[in-house]
Amino acid sequence: MIFADLTFLYLFLPLNLLLYFAVPRNGWRNTVLTAFSLVFYAWGEPIWIILLIFSATIDYFHGLGIAKYPGTKIPKLMVISSLVLNLGLLGVFKYADFFIGTFNSLTGLSLPMMGVTLPIGISFYTFQTISYTIDVYRGKIPAQRSYSKFLMYVSMYPQLVAGPIVRYQSVMPEIENRKTNFEHFSAGVTRFCMGLLKKVYIANHAGKLASVYLDRDLSKLSTPAAWFGLLMYTIQIYYDFSGYSDMAIGLGRIFGFNFPENFNYPYTSRSISEFWRRWHISLGSFFRDYVYIPLGGNRHHLIRNLMITWFLTGMWHGASWNFILWGLFYGVLILFERLFLGKTLCRIPVLNRIYTLFCVVLGWALFYFTDMSRLGSFVKVLFGGGAAIDPMLTVTLSNNLFWLIAAVLFCAPLAPAFWSWLLGVTHSDRGIEAVGWAQTLINVFILLVCTALLVGQSYNPFLYFRF
């Protein structure tokens, strides 16, 4: 099940909200949320609910073991055990066939593939439980004594299958005691509706356009069409993933949780380093705090630390060489900025944005094509290997002009600026009330538009399910 789905919007979510707010506060609401989370996760592949519960259980006991034996060798052994078990499970389910295939190609052998299906969201909840165990070991948080509360933290469906990666530290107070008022509920609904619009109206349409150009016979692809297809994928992946994050954050707000921001208008960045402070923020901060800094950060072996971190970042996204290449591509760019390019970028206020966006768009080509030979052919077309004119592209641009303008403009923070301006203009209590009514009407309109689009279209992928 996904959020941009009529079953979720008109059956699952209303039933969840009805039962959640009907029961007394305290533990009953936790029970309702946990039960619906497990149903949500098991909707498509019930078997993998066992893996989720197993992962939560082993780290619940790891946390208790660390807390019970401070000052001994046991806490360190518990952390090692957690890493081995969690990364071992991730390795088997996500990377086993990749390693076997690579080994076969290098040795000429033909070891059989495991053919294991990737459990949805395993990369996200694995990192959450790892961060919990390490933070308990570091003394940043106390171990959670209640298994039911810890299971709720791991399984909460708003952020379970595609993030943001929520650390226990950020939601610990709300797990123990949270309150939801009308203001929080309204803000959560608005955030959810904006994310739904991003996904259904912009990301899905951009994805259809991208596939038309990126999945065709590359020998017949013109250079302008290749760039257009890549730009459509650039739009799709941002609105798809940030839209899902907005919906997750909005749902969390409705239930009384403050999930961390995951995107901050990354396409407006002035450097690659800034881009990664704005793109998939929860993942970047995870690798910074649990990989890069423990390796030595900027103090010792900068090049080694950056390359390891970005190798792992690329590999986290998928078991394919193109993802590793994509990660190392960013590692090299950030290394150049650290060593000498960063100061230059600060002095060229327009060109720095052009440089950043060019590198990011080019990087999405590495991300899109898992077939390396096809990737090479596409890059040749990008840089002049195709025809210079494409009549079909002209028709596509004219038919989608207003949609394209809206998609590009809303990569910048226009919506928050509009609401801030409106609140500033209507600063009286009555004015704020009017803004609230306007916001409600806009939310209803967005929901109706998205419903109509979901009824009328069959193309509704979610890119980050495969990660």
N, C-alpha and C positions, 0 to 999 in steps of 0.2 A: 504494500500500500504506500502511496505517496500523498503528500498534502494537496497537490494540484489534481485531485481526483474527486468525482462527484460522490462516490461512496463515502469518502472521508469527510467531505464538506457538509453533506446533508444527512448522514447517518451516524458515522463513528464519532465525529467531534461533538455534535449536539447531544448525543447520548452520554458521552463522557462528561461534558459540562453540566448536564442535568444532574447526574449522579454525584459528581464531585462537589457541587455547591449545595446539594440536598442533604449531605451527611454532616455530622458535627465536625468541627475543625480538627484539631489534634490528629490522632493516628489514622482515623477512618479515611481522611482524604488522601493520605499517603498510600493506603491500601488500594483505594479506587484508582489512583494514578498508576501505581505499579501494575495492577491487573490489566488496565487498558494498554499500558506500554507493552506488556508481554503479548497481548492479543495482537497489537499493531505489528510487532516484530514477527510474530508467527503467521501472519496473514498469508504471506506468499510462500514461505519455506518453513513449516512448523518444526522440522527436525533440528534446525540450527538454534532454536531456543535453548536446547540443552547446552550448546557451546557457550552461549551468552551467560547462562546461569552458572556454568562451571567456572568461567573466567571471573565472574563476580565473587564466587565462593572462595576460590583459592586466594584472591587478594584481600578478601575480608579477613581470612585467618592469617595471612601474612602480616596485615596491619596489626592484628592483636598480638602476634608473636613479637613484632618489633617493640610494641609498647610494653610488653610484659617483662622483657629481659634487657633493659637499658644498661649500657656500660659493659656489655659482654660481646662476644663474637656472633651471637645468634642474630641480632638485627642485620648485620652485614650479610650473613648467610641467607636470611629471609629475602633481602633485596635481590641477591644473586638468583635465588630460587624463583622469585617473581619474574625476573627478566628472562630466565631460561624458559620457563613454562609459557609465558605470554608470547615472547618472540618466537618460540618454537612452534606454537600453534599458528601464529601468523605466517611463519615460514612454510609450514606444511600446506596450509590452505591457499596461500596466495602465491608462493614462490617455488613450490616443489617442481612443478612441470617446467618452469623457466630454467631452473638449475639443471634438471635432467636433460632438457633440450640443448642447453649450452654445452654440457658435458659430452653429449652424443656428437655434437657438431665438431668439437675439439678433438675427440678421440676416435671418431669413426664408428663407435659402438652404437647399438640401437636398444638402449635400456627402455623398457615400457614406461609410458607416461602414467601418472596416477589418475588424471582426469577428475580431480576433485573440484566440485562447484564452490565458488567463492562465497562465503556467507556475507550477507549484506551488512555493511557497517562495521566489519571486524577491525578495520584499521583505526576507526574512531574510538570504539569502546576499549580496544586494547591499549591505546595511548592514554586513555583516561584512567584505567586501573593501574597502569605503570606509574603515572604521575602521582597517584594517591599513595602508593607504597613508598616511593622515593621521598615524598613530602613528609610522610610519617617518620621515616628514617632520619630526615634532616631536622626534625623537630618543628616544622612549620605548622603542622596541624596535629591534633590528637587523633588517635585511632577511633573509628566509629564502632561503638559497642553493639549497636543494634543491627542485626543482619538485614532486617526488613528495610531499614532506612538506607543502608548501603546498596541493597539491590535496587531500590528506587532510584538512587543516584546514577547507577550504571545503566539502568534500563529505560530511563525517561525518554519517551518516544519523540518529544519535540526536537531533541538533539542527537538521537541515537544513531540514525543511519547516515547522516551527512554533516554532523557537526552543528555549530562550532564545538571544538574539543573543550569541554567544560571541566575545569579542574575542581576537585572537591573543595579546595580552599575558597573558591569564589562563591560557592552556593551553600557552604556549611551552615551559616546562620539561618538560611531559609529552609534548609532541611529540618532543622530543629524547631524553628518557630517562624512562620511566615503569615503575612496578612495580605489579603487582596481587597482593595476598595474599587469603587467605580472608576476612579481616575486611572488606576493601573490597568483595569480591565479594558477601558476604552483605548488607552494607548497601545495595549497589546493587540486589540482588534485592528486598529489602524495600521500598525506595523505588519501584521499578517496580511492584510488586504494589499498593501503596497508590494509585498513580496510575491503575492499571488499574481498581481498584474505584471510584474517583471517576468515571471516565469511563463505565464500563459500568453500574454500579448506580444512580448518582445522576444524572449528566448526561443520559444517554439517556432516562431516565424523565421527568426534568424537561422535556426538550425535547419529548417527546410531549404532556405536559400543556400546555406553553406554546403549541404549535401549535393545540391544540384551541380555545383562547380567542383567541389573537392573529390567527389566520388566518381566523376566521369572518366572517360578515356583521356589520360593526360596528354597524349599525342595530339589531341584535338582541342586542347585548352589554350586559349590565348593568354598572354601575359596580363592584360588588364582584368580578365575574368579570374585568373588565379589570385590576384591581389584582392579582388572583390570577395571571392569565396573565403579567403583567409580573414578578411575584415568581418565577414558575417560570423565566422566561427569565434572571432575575438569578442564580438557582441554577445553571441550565444552563451559562451562559457561564463562570462561575467554576470549576465542577467540570470542565467540558470542557477549558478551557485550562490550568488549574493541574494537572489530572490528566495532561495530555499533557506538561507541563513536568516533573512528577514522574517520569514514565516516561523522559523524555529524560535527566534528571539521573541517574536510576538506571542506565540503560544506560551513560552516560558513566563512572560509578563502576565498573561491571563491567569496562570496558575500560581503567581506570586514569586517567581524566580527572576533574577536579573542575570541572564546569560551574557557573556562578554561579546563585544562587537567583533565581527569577523571580516568586514570589508569597510573601507573608508575612502571610497572613490579613487581606486588605485590608478585609473587611467589618466588622472590629473597629475601624476607624480613627476618630479623633476630629475629623478635619478632612479637607477635600478634598485639601489639600497632603499630609497623611499618607497618604491613600488612594493617591496616585500615587507615594509612596515604597514602597508595598507591592504595588501592582498592576503587572504586566508590567514588573518592575524593570529588566530589560536594555534595554527600549525607552526607558523614561523616562531612564535614565542616558545612553543614546546621544544623545537630543535635548538633554539638559543639556550634555554635554561637547562636542558637535560642532555645535550650533546656538545654544542659549541663551547659553552663556558666551562663545563667539566674537563674538556680536552685542553683548556688553557686560554681559550678566547683570543683576544688580541695580544696577550702578553707573551705567549710562547708558541712558536711554530704556527704562525698565522696562516700560511699557505696550506699546510697539512690540515689544520682545523677547518678551514673553509671548504676545502675539497671533500673531506669526509662528510661534513654536514650537508653539503649540497648533493653529494652522491646519494646519501640516505634520503634526502628530501625527494630527489627524483625517483628513487626506487620505491618510496612509500606510495607514490601515485600509481604504480603498476608494475607488473612483472614483464617488462619488455625493455629492450635496449634503447628505444627512443625516449623513454622516460628518464633513464639514466643520463643520456646525452642532454636532455632538456635541463636536468638538474645541474650538471656540470657546466652547461652553457651559462647559467646564472651565476654559478660559483666563480667562473672566470671573469665575468663582467663586474661582479662585486669586488673581486680582488683588484682589478684594474682601478676601480673607483677608490678603493682604500689606499692604494699605493700612490697614484698620481692624478687620476682623472677627476676625483671628487671636487677639488678646489676649482678646477677649470669650469665644471658644470655650474658652480655657483655664480660665475661671472657672465653666463650667457642665458639670460632669462627666458627666451623663447626657444632657442635651439635645444636647450636641455630637455624640454618637454617633447620636442620632435624626436630627439635621439632616444629617449626612454620609450616612447610609444612605438617607434620603429623596431627596437630590440624586442619589446614585448610581443608585438604582432608576429615578428619572425620566429620568436620562440614558440608561438602556438602552432606553427607548422611542424616543429619537432614533436610537439605534444599530440598532434592529431594523427599523424601517420605512423602506425606501428610497423608497417612494412618498410624496411630501410631502403630498399631499391626504389620503391614508389616515392619515398621521401626525397631521395636524390633527384629523381625525375621532376618532381614538383618544384624543387628549389631551382633547377635549371630553367623551368618555365617562368618562375618568378622574376628571374634576372635576365629576361630577354630571349629565352628559348622558345617562346610561343609567338603566335601572330599578334600584331599590334592593334588590330581592330576586331571587335566582336559585336555584331549587330544585335544578338540576343541580349547582351549585357545592357545595351542602351534601352531596350524595351523593359528589362527588369528594373533598371534605375528609375525610369519614368513612372512605372506602375507602383513603385514602393517609396517614392520620394518623401512624402510626408511622414510615413512610418520611420524611414531611415533618419530623418532630421530629429524626430523625437527620441529615437534610440541613442543617437550620438549626444544630444543635449543632456539627457538624463544620466549620462555617465558622470556629469558634474553635479554638485549638490544644489540643484535648483529647487527641489521640493522642500527641503528643510528651510531654505532661504525664504521661500514663499510663505510658509507658516510662521516663521519668525517675523516677517514683515507684517503679516496680517494681525498677529498678536500685538505687535507694536502699535499698529494703527488703531486697533480696537482694544485699548488698554483698560477700559472700564469693565466692571463686572458684567454688565449687560452685553458688552462687546465680546467678552470671552465666551459667554453663553451662546452668542450667535455663531462664533467660530466652532463651538462644540456641535451645534446643529448642522453647520455646513460640513464639518468633518464626518458626521454620521451619514449624511446624504451621499457624500462622496464615497464612503465605504460601501453603502448599499449599491450604488451605481457600479462600482468596481466589481462587486460580487456578481451582479447580474450580467455584466459584460463577460466576465471570466466564465460564468456558467454557460452562457450562449456559445462561447468559443470552445469550451470543453465538450459540449454536446455535438458541435458541428465538425470537430476534427479528430482524426485518429492518431496524429503525430504528437506525442506527448512524452518524449524521453526525459530521463533525468541523468545527466552525465556522471555525477559523482557517486551513483550507486555502484559503479564498478570499482571504486576505490575503497 
